[in-house]
Amino acid sequence: MFGPQVPTVTVPEIADDTYLLDVREDDEWAAGHAPGAHHLPMMELPSRLAEVPTDRDVAVICRSGGRSAQVVAYLVRNGWEQVRNVEGGMGEWAAAGRPVVGGDGQPGRVL
């Protein structure tokens, strides 16, 4: 579906020091995201590529894994090596019992 298989990571495999890149839209981010994640909507990626680190592990997450897989494929084509798609996205993140916070700092939910 996405051409070459994109590298993936499962929620339990994500280390605490991994750069978590959330590529969902603003309303999805505001409703609930992983604490410490970095928000960069998918459509803004080409103009904000410099914000994505190249010197550490990057895990890309969206709601279910589709958009993030496209972003990972794009980053790999542009020279990123330490980048992985989060399998199952934020749905899997929440299901695994990982914290989700809203834009106001209160407990959030996954849209």
N, C-alpha and C positions, 0 to 999 in steps of 0.2 A: 504493500500500500504506500509506503514512504520510500520506495526504492531500497537501497542498502539498509540493512537492519541498523537502527540507531542504538547506540549503547544505552543501557538502562541500569537503574539502581532501584532496589526496593526500599520502602520507608525504613524498615529496621536497619538497613545497611548504611543509612546516611549518618556520617560522623558529625559531632557537634561543631567542628570547625569547617564544615563544608559550606560554601557560599550557595545559599538557597535562592534561586531566581524565580520569582513568581511572575508569569507572563499573562495573567488574566486581566480582564478589564477593570476599570476603577470601581464599579459597583460591586463586583465580585470580591475585590481586595478589601473594600470597606466593610463588607458583610462578615468576612472572616479570613484570616491568613495565619500562617505559621509565625510565631514570634521570632524576630531576627531575620526574617526573609527580606529580600530586596525586591521592590515592585518595579517592573519594567514591562508595560503592556506590549504584547507581541508586535503590534503595528508600529511601535516606536523603536523597535530594536535596531533597524538599519541606521538610524540617526544617532543612536546612543550606544553603539557597539563598544566604545571606549570604556564604558562603565562595567563591562563584564570582565572579571579578572582572568588572566591567562596563566597565572603562576600558582593556582591552587585548584582544588576540586570544586566544580560547579555542578549543582543538581538543579535542573529546570523543572518547574511544576506548573500545572494548570488545573482545571477541574477534574479531568479524567485521564489525561495523558496524550490527547490528540494534538493540541496546539503546541504543547511542550516538545513533542517528538519533532514537529516541523522546525521549531526553534533550534533544537539540538542538531538536526541535520544541517541547518543553515550555518550554525557556529562551526561545526566540523568542516564544512566546505570552506570556511573562512579562516581555518588554521587553528582552531581550538582543539586541544587534545584531551584535557581533563574535564570533559563535560558529559553528563549523563541525564537521561530522561527519567523522571520519577514515575515508576510503574503505578498506575491507578490514580495518580494525581492527588488532589486535596481530599477526594472522597476516601481514598485509601489511608491518607495521613490521619484523618479524623477517626476512621474505623480502627486504626492501630492504637488509638488512645493518645496520640500526640496532641499537644495544645493548639487551640485555634483562638485567636483574638480578633476582635472587631476594630474598626478604625478609631473607636473611642477608648480602646484599651480594655473594654469589657469582654467577657467570653463571646466568641463569635460563632458563626455557622457558615457552612459551605453552601454557596448558591449553586 
